[in-house]
Amino acid sequence: MQAVRCIKQFANMPAMPRASDAAPAKFAVGTFASPERSAFAGLVLDGRVASLETHLGAGVTVRSLLEEWDRSLERLERLAQALSPDDCEHRLEELRPLPPVQPPGQLFQAGANYRQHLVQLMSAADERMHHLMSAKERERELARLDERAASGDPYVFVGVPYSLAGARDEIVLPAAVSQPDWELELAAVIGQSARNVPAERALQVIAGYTICNDITARDRVYRPDLRGIGTDWLAGKNWPTFSPVGPYIVPSKQIPDPHDLRLTLRLNGRVMQDASTADMMFGIARLIEYVTSITELRPGDLLLTGSPAGNGVHHGRFLRPGDVLEGEITGLGRQRNRCVAEAARQGIASVS
């Protein structure tokens, strides 16, 4: 039933544009499933999807492509140029998009990275904040934003891939979360191992871009019983299905400027977030420079770049069962996720 529902919901997904024969073909890659077929890597071309196993060999996955991205990109470009839409076996709207990177890598998540988002958070009513903040404290924090962007470091934490869901999957709202919130974000997909990469070379490690809605349990982020420790990102971010990602990955070569993209999120048809990636305090190159100064990025990892203004904490409205979220970013397709209540808690799976 879920696959049928996803097929119907996927009908409004815009087709990937195709350039003229004289120009390189526009394409994307992703991981898909249908009622008749389990997960497979696909090339998205003009609203059609070609199975990459047919053209690149059995066992190919998006993760394996990312692990040899320079070589893979050349092969994908040649394939996209050679194929016509009629050569592609599947219609995009008839497939269920899974999280594009299979198997998934690590999640690196930038927080507090859009200035207007921070202004809204600090201006929200105290009872909607992660912790209490006086008017004087707010003024002080607002004054520090520009200084931090000019000379400070980004704020990045780590998530777990078990929170990933597809671009058309249901978002399960846990009974233990009272303030589930939306956070539409641009996600960079890593295509090279990277350590200590300077900002001027950082964009070279990105294979492509996709969409992620980084759902946040606002009421679980701050631990009042551990005031000296700070945020609890395990409980705040990592519930199953809290990271719908996709529907596919668009190669970075096809995105002229990732800092000039429009992010739009609608809740039940009403626009809640509508902003530009230009509002990032720390650009993508700086985020990569910072992360790789501490740890290693590897092919298949996702770097979430932060969410703009317009979250539920600003609107005073959090997610409820039956809500429908629709998110899109310029050139990267569209997500549509319905929220459902958590079913009865499951126990520990039996192990033989």
N, C-alpha and C positions, 0 to 999 in steps of 0.2 A: 504493500500500500504506500509506503514511504517513497519508493521509486516512482510510482505512478504520480503521486503528488508533486514530486520534484520535476517530473517531465512537464506537467501542466504549468507549474510556476516558472519554468525556464523559458516559456514561450516568448516572454518579453525581452530576453537577453539580446542586446544589439549585436549585429554581425560584425566581425572584424573587417576593417576596411582593406581593400586590395588595390594596390597601385597599378599603374599602366604597365604594359609589357616592357617598356623601356626602363622602368625603375625597379628596384628590389621589391619583392612581394612583402606585404605586411602580414605577419603571422604571430601566433602565440603558441605556447605549449602548456599542457596541463595533464591532469590525471582524471579519468572519467569512468563511469560505470553505466550500465543499462540493465533493464530487467533480464536480458538474455546473456549479459556478459559481465564478468567481474572487472576489477580495476585494470585499466590499460593506459599507457601513455599515448597522448594524441597531439597532432599538429592541428591547430585551429586556423582555418583559412576561409574567409568569406562566408561565415555562418555554417561551415561544414567542418568535420573532424576526420582526419585520416589517422588510422592506427599506425603508430611508429614501428611496431613490430613488423608490419608488412614490408616496410621500406628500409629499416635499419637493423632488423634481426630480432630473433626471439629473446625475451628477457630484458629488453631495454626499458628503463624507467627514467623518470625525470631526474631522480637523484644521480643515476649513472651518467646522464647527459651533463649535469652540473659539475660532476667530478672531472670532466675533461672539456670544460666549457668552450675554450677557444676552438678546439677541433669540432666539437658538437655544433657550435654556432655556424661554422662554415657548411657543415653537412645539412643542417636545417635550412639555411638560406638557399642552398642549391635545390633542396627538395621542394621548398615553397615556390621557388621560381619554376620548377618543372611541372608541378601539379596544377590542374585546374580544379575548381570546386567539384565538378562532376566525378573527379577521380577519388574524392574523399567518401568513405563508406557511410559516414554517419551525419545526420543533421544535428547541429549543436543543441537545438531546443529539445531534442529527444534523449539527451544524455543527462545523467546526474553528475555535476562537477564535484569531485572529491578535493580535499586539500591538495594543491598542485604538486608539492614535493612529496614523493613517496619513494623510499621511507623518509619521514621528516627529519630535519636537523634540529638544532637548538633554537630557542627563541630569545632574542635580546630585545628588550623593550625600553625605549626612551620615554621618560616621564617628564612632565613639567616643561615641555619643549615648544609650546605655542604661547606667545605673550598674551593674546586676548583670552585664551583659555585660563591662564593663571589669574588675570585680572578678574574674570568672572568667578573663579573659585574663591578668591580672597574677598570678593564683594558679596558672596552668598551669605544667607542667614546663618548664624552660628550653629543652629541645630542641624544644618545640612552639611556642615563641614566635617572633615575627618577628625578635627580637634578644635577646641575653642581658640579664637584669635581675636584680640581686642582691636579696636579701630586704630590705635597707635601702632600696633604690630603690623596691621595691614598696610598702613602708609609706609612703614619702614621697608616691608617686603617689596612693595611696588617700586620704590626708589632703587632697590637693588637689582631689578630685572635687567636693565640696560648694562649695568656694571658686570653682572654675571655673564651676559651674552658676549661682552667684549673681552673679558679676561678670565672667566671661570670655566668650570668643567661641566659637561652634560651630566644628567642624572639617568643612569641606565641600570636596569635590574634584569634578572633572568627568569623566564617562564618555563613551563614544561610543555612539550609537544602533545601531551595527552589532552590538552584543552582544545586542540584544533578540531574544526568541523568544516564541512563543505559550504560553498557559497549559497546553496539552496537548502541546507539542512535545518532542522529545527534547533532552536536554542532552548535548552532545558533550564528552567528557573528553579534553583534548589529551594526547598522549604526553609532551609537555614539562612537564606539571604533575603533581607527585606528591602534592600535598595539596589537592585541590579541596574546598571547604567550602561549606556552605549558610548563608544569611543572609536569613531571611524579613523583609520590611519593608513598612510602610505607605508608599504612594507618593501624593503629592498631584499632581494634574494641573492645570496652570496654564491659566487662562481669560482672562487679561488681561495686556497688557504692563505691566511693573512695574519701577520704578527708585526707589530711596530711599523705600521704603514703611515707615512706622512700624509697630511691632508691633500697635498697636491697630486698624489697618486691614488688616493683612496677610492675614487669612483671606478677605477679600473678593476676592482675586485667584485663589482656588482654584475651579475648575469642579467638581471631583469627586475621588474617591479610588479607587485600585485597589491590587492586590497586586503586589509584585515580589520575586522570590527573587534576591538579589544574590550570585551565586556568586563565591567568592573563591579564587584560587590562593595559599594561604598561603605556600607555599615560594617564591613569586615576588614577594612584597610588599617584602621587605627586600633591598637590594643590598649584600652584604658588600664588594664592590669599590668602593662609593661611600658610605662610612660618613658622610661629612659632608653628603650630600645628602638622605638619608632614603628615603621610600617610593617604590616604582615602581608607580604605579597603572595604567599601561598594561598591564604584564605581570600585575599582581595581579587585575585585574577585567575586562578588555575582550576576552576570547576570544569568538568567535562562540557564541551560544546561552547565554552565561553570565548573561543577565538575562531569565528568563521573566517576563512581565508579563501582567496581566489576570486573569480572562477578559473583564472589561468594566469600565466606569467608572460608578460610582454618584454622582449629583450630590451636591454637598456639602450641599445643603438637606435631604437625606434621612439625613444622618449627624449626629445631635444633638450628639455630642461626640467628635471624632476622638482625644481623649486618654483615651477610656474604651472601647477596643476590645481584643478578645482576639486574639492572634496564636498560631496553633498550627501546628507543622510536625512531620510524621511521616516517618521514614525506614523504609521497608519495614514500615509499620504501627506502629512504635514512636515514641512521642512524644519528641521531642528538644528542641523549643522550645515553651514554653507560658507566655505572659507577657502583660502589659497594656501598652498604649501609655502608660499613666500613668507608667511607669518612665523615660520620656525625660528626659534632663537638660535639653535645650533644646527647648521646645515648637515646634510648627509655625510659629506666628507669629514667634517669635524667629529661626528658621531663615530665613524669608522676609525678615525685616528685615535680617539679616546678608548674605544673598546679594545682595539688591538694593542694599545699600550699596556693593557692589563692581562688580556687573555688572547686566545687564537680564534679567529673566525674560520669556519670550514665550509666547503661547498654544501649547499642545502640548508644552511642556517638562514633564519629570517631576522632581519633587523627592522623592528617597528619604530617609526620615527616620531611618534607622539600624535596627539589628537587635538584638533582646534576647538575653538569656543563652541558652545551650544550643547553641552552634555546635559543629562538629566538633572545633575546637581544644581545647574544654573536654572533650569526651567521649573525645578521643584516637582518633577514628574519622573518616576522610575518605571521600569518595565513590568508588565503584567501578562499573565497568560492570555493568549489571543492577539497580542500586539504583533504587528508586522513591521520589520525594519527593512528598509531599502537603502543601500549605500552604493555610491558610484564615485569613481575618480576618473578624471579625463583620460581617455584612451585605454583604460584598464578593465572595462566591462562593468558589471553590476552584480550586486548581491541582493538576495531577497530571503530573509529568514523570519520564520514565524516562531513566536515564543510559546512554550507549553510548560505546564506545571510538572514538577518532578513527580514521577510515580513512586510507589512504595520503595523504601530503601532496600537495596540488595545486600545480601550477606557476602561472605567470603566465598569465592568460587572454589569448588572442590578440585583438589589436585591429586592425580593418581601417581 
